[in-house]
């Protein structure tokens, strides 16, 4: 599976978590981020990135999903922080 497809799967999982009663903390994180100025799409991408980190760690540790760590990382998201668009210079730049 390529990275883009995996990230799309993570975004779909976040969408499910936003409405699931078992993961209300994800919806609360989303609300916190969006009320503090983060766009809904950026908030979902940040949550999905953390979900990906936790999923990767789960496979590397060969253990179950660490919900406590996931919650802690969600709580630590800074709504002022944004993903970098690209660190490579544009081809048209002088």
Secondary structure, DSSP 8 states (H G I E B T S, - for coil): --HHHHHHHHHHHHHHHHH-GGGHHHHHHHHHHHHTT--HHHHHHHHHHHHHHHHHHHHHHTS---HHHHHHHHHT--TT----S-SS--TT--
